[in-house]
Amino acid sequence: MTGTLRGRSIVVALYAVIVGITGVVGAILGAFGPDDLTPVALFGLVDIQPTPLGLAVYGATTIGLILGVLLGLVAYVSRRVDAERAGEQS
């Protein structure tokens, strides 16, 4: 069980690092990118201005949601497979 917890914490840490890097890159793009950037629509609902904070929020939110959904699906499938294997061994 400790190997599983250690593996999960590594995945969560990697997820946080990727989302953080995306936010930093968005902030850098907003600060030093072209001056003629147009506003971006977050999920087609909210227009976000191309400021350093706006692009950091946009990048971190979109990548965080996309990776979060994928990690959630992987965790769900992993639990199902583990449950089926435990049922077969009984």
Backbone as CSV, one residue per row, in Angstrom:
resi,resn,N_x,N_y,N_z,CA_x,CA_y,CA_z,C_x,C_y,C_z
1,MET,0.816,-1.191,0.000,0.000,0.000,0.000,0.861,1.257,0.000
2,THR,1.994,1.238,0.654,2.836,2.426,0.678,3.394,2.745,-0.699
3,GLY,3.656,1.725,-1.501,4.100,1.969,-2.869,3.042,2.670,-3.683
4,THR,1.779,2.303,-3.465,0.670,2.947,-4.170,0.531,4.392,-3.735
5,LEU,0.606,4.642,-2.434,0.499,6.013,-1.951,1.663,6.859,-2.430
6,ARG,2.840,6.281,-2.441,4.003,7.006,-2.922,3.835,7.332,-4.408
7,GLY,3.341,6.371,-5.180,3.115,6.607,-6.602,2.069,7.675,-6.851
8,ARG,0.993,7.646,-6.072,-0.048,8.658,-6.222,0.471,10.037,-5.864
9,SER,1.270,10.129,-4.811,1.782,11.447,-4.431,2.749,11.984,-5.475
10,ILE,3.491,11.115,-6.135,4.368,11.561,-7.214,3.543,12.083,-8.380
11,VAL,2.468,11.388,-8.720,1.612,11.825,-9.821,0.958,13.161,-9.487
12,VAL,0.474,13.319,-8.265,-0.146,14.584,-7.860,0.883,15.711,-7.870
13,ALA,2.093,15.436,-7.402,3.145,16.451,-7.419,3.503,16.842,-8.851
14,LEU,3.603,15.864,-9.724,3.897,16.137,-11.127,2.778,16.954,-11.762
15,TYR,1.542,16.625,-11.441,0.383,17.388,-11.916,0.495,18.846,-11.472
16,ALA,0.799,19.078,-10.201,0.916,20.437,-9.679,2.058,21.195,-10.346
17,VAL,3.170,20.508,-10.593,4.305,21.156,-11.254,3.935,21.557,-12.678
18,ILE,3.266,20.677,-13.399,2.884,20.980,-14.786,1.912,22.155,-14.826
19,VAL,0.927,22.155,-13.942,-0.033,23.261,-13.908,0.680,24.561,-13.520
20,GLY,1.601,24.488,-12.567,2.358,25.673,-12.176,3.217,26.220,-13.303
21,ILE,3.895,25.333,-14.019,4.722,25.762,-15.152,3.855,26.412,-16.211
22,THR,2.692,25.854,-16.452,1.785,26.431,-17.438,1.367,27.838,-17.033
23,GLY,1.096,28.030,-15.749,0.748,29.365,-15.273,1.897,30.347,-15.440
24,VAL,3.106,29.907,-15.138,4.281,30.778,-15.280,4.502,31.138,-16.750
25,VAL,4.377,30.165,-17.634,4.554,30.434,-19.065,3.474,31.407,-19.551
26,GLY,2.251,31.248,-19.074,1.197,32.187,-19.441,1.508,33.596,-18.969
27,ALA,2.019,33.719,-17.751,2.389,35.037,-17.231,3.520,35.658,-18.040
28,ILE,4.507,34.837,-18.406,5.621,35.339,-19.215,5.120,35.777,-20.582
29,LEU,4.243,34.984,-21.182,3.688,35.349,-22.484,2.891,36.644,-22.387
30,GLY,2.136,36.794,-21.315,1.372,38.024,-21.139,2.254,39.241,-20.907
31,ALA,3.389,39.044,-20.242,4.274,40.163,-19.943,5.179,40.542,-21.109
32,PHE,5.696,39.534,-21.804,6.701,39.805,-22.826,6.261,39.435,-24.233
33,GLY,5.043,38.949,-24.378,4.559,38.523,-25.695,4.199,39.702,-26.578
34,PRO,3.666,39.416,-27.736,3.266,40.479,-28.665,2.235,41.413,-28.025
35,ASP,2.252,42.666,-28.465,1.324,43.653,-27.910,-0.078,43.530,-28.491
36,ASP,-0.232,42.854,-29.607,-1.531,42.798,-30.278,-2.306,41.503,-29.984
37,LEU,-2.081,40.916,-28.812,-2.827,39.714,-28.443,-4.297,40.059,-28.227
38,THR,-5.173,39.167,-28.640,-6.604,39.374,-28.434,-7.053,38.607,-27.190
39,PRO,-8.158,39.032,-26.593,-8.664,38.293,-25.418,-8.964,36.841,-25.768
40,VAL,-8.790,35.974,-24.794,-9.077,34.551,-24.979,-10.339,34.214,-24.202
41,ALA,-11.092,33.248,-24.705,-12.321,32.837,-24.044,-12.069,31.556,-23.265
42,LEU,-12.228,31.623,-21.959,-12.037,30.459,-21.103,-13.257,29.569,-21.232
43,PHE,-13.085,28.414,-21.864,-14.153,27.445,-22.128,-15.301,28.058,-22.928
44,GLY,-15.014,29.090,-23.679,-16.022,29.742,-24.485,-17.036,30.549,-23.687
45,LEU,-16.782,30.745,-22.410,-17.747,31.425,-21.546,-17.274,32.779,-21.043
46,VAL,-16.032,32.864,-20.654,-15.512,34.076,-20.018,-14.349,34.602,-20.847
47,ASP,-14.432,35.874,-21.249,-13.303,36.481,-21.952,-12.254,36.924,-20.949
48,ILE,-11.027,36.528,-21.199,-9.913,36.886,-20.328,-8.959,37.762,-21.127
49,GLN,-8.621,38.900,-20.559,-7.706,39.821,-21.228,-6.295,39.239,-21.223
50,PRO,-5.515,39.534,-22.262,-4.169,38.955,-22.364,-3.139,39.672,-21.486
51,THR,-3.434,39.789,-20.220,-2.481,40.325,-19.248,-1.682,39.164,-18.677
52,PRO,-0.591,39.435,-17.978,0.150,38.321,-17.374,-0.731,37.463,-16.456
53,LEU,-1.527,38.091,-15.621,-2.402,37.327,-14.735,-3.475,36.583,-15.519
54,GLY,-4.067,37.240,-16.497,-5.117,36.606,-17.290,-4.629,35.374,-18.029
55,LEU,-3.469,35.473,-18.660,-2.950,34.323,-19.400,-2.446,33.230,-18.474
56,ALA,-1.954,33.607,-17.289,-1.555,32.594,-16.311,-2.775,31.816,-15.835
57,VAL,-3.867,32.520,-15.549,-5.104,31.857,-15.122,-5.644,30.979,-16.238
58,TYR,-5.642,31.494,-17.454,-6.144,30.732,-18.597,-5.348,29.441,-18.792
59,GLY,-4.029,29.546,-18.800,-3.193,28.370,-19.022,-3.324,27.348,-17.902
60,ALA,-3.239,27.818,-16.663,-3.316,26.894,-15.528,-4.691,26.243,-15.429
61,THR,-5.737,27.006,-15.700,-7.091,26.454,-15.606,-7.358,25.422,-16.686
62,THR,-7.006,25.729,-17.921,-7.294,24.782,-19.003,-6.468,23.508,-18.860
63,ILE,-5.170,23.654,-18.616,-4.326,22.462,-18.466,-4.704,21.697,-17.206
64,GLY,-4.994,22.422,-16.130,-5.399,21.771,-14.892,-6.664,20.949,-15.062
65,LEU,-7.633,21.493,-15.774,-8.879,20.755,-15.979,-8.677,19.555,-16.901
66,ILE,-7.975,19.770,-17.986,-7.761,18.677,-18.939,-6.981,17.535,-18.281
67,LEU,-5.858,17.869,-17.634,-5.076,16.821,-16.966,-5.829,16.224,-15.788
68,GLY,-6.591,17.045,-15.079,-7.371,16.544,-13.949,-8.403,15.516,-14.381
69,VAL,-9.082,15.780,-15.481,-10.067,14.824,-15.993,-9.374,13.530,-16.415
70,LEU,-8.251,13.658,-17.112,-7.525,12.456,-17.537,-7.015,11.660,-16.336
71,LEU,-6.478,12.334,-15.337,-6.009,11.628,-14.140,-7.167,10.988,-13.392
72,GLY,-8.295,11.658,-13.365,-9.478,11.077,-12.732,-9.925,9.804,-13.435
73,LEU,-9.899,9.821,-14.762,-10.268,8.628,-15.518,-9.280,7.487,-15.273
74,VAL,-8.006,7.805,-15.233,-6.997,6.775,-14.956,-7.209,6.190,-13.564
75,ALA,-7.471,7.035,-12.575,-7.701,6.548,-11.212,-8.949,5.670,-11.156
76,TYR,-9.999,6.057,-11.863,-11.234,5.270,-11.885,-10.987,3.890,-12.489
77,VAL,-10.331,3.854,-13.639,-10.050,2.581,-14.301,-9.129,1.729,-13.426
78,SER,-8.155,2.343,-12.804,-7.238,1.607,-11.940,-7.977,0.956,-10.767
79,ARG,-8.894,1.699,-10.155,-9.672,1.119,-9.048,-10.550,-0.027,-9.531
80,ARG,-11.147,0.122,-10.707,-11.996,-0.946,-11.248,-11.188,-2.199,-11.532
81,VAL,-10.011,-2.047,-12.127,-9.169,-3.195,-12.440,-8.705,-3.862,-11.152
82,ASP,-8.309,-3.053,-10.164,-7.889,-3.630,-8.891,-9.028,-4.391,-8.209
83,ALA,-10.244,-3.852,-8.282,-11.395,-4.520,-7.677,-11.704,-5.845,-8.393
84,GLU,-11.595,-5.852,-9.723,-11.847,-7.081,-10.472,-10.784,-8.137,-10.166
85,ARG,-9.541,-7.702,-10.056,-8.470,-8.654,-9.732,-8.649,-9.214,-8.330
86,ALA,-9.076,-8.382,-7.393,-9.302,-8.862,-6.027,-10.469,-9.836,-6.016
87,GLY,-11.479,-9.608,-6.844,-12.621,-10.520,-6.925,-12.234,-11.861,-7.531
88,GLU,-11.314,-11.838,-8.499,-10.867,-13.093,-9.127,-10.027,-13.923,-8.177
89,GLN,-9.282,-13.301,-7.294,-8.396,-14.020,-6.387,-9.135,-14.629,-5.213
90,SER,-10.335,-14.159,-4.924,-11.079,-14.674,-3.773,-11.630,-16.048,-4.028
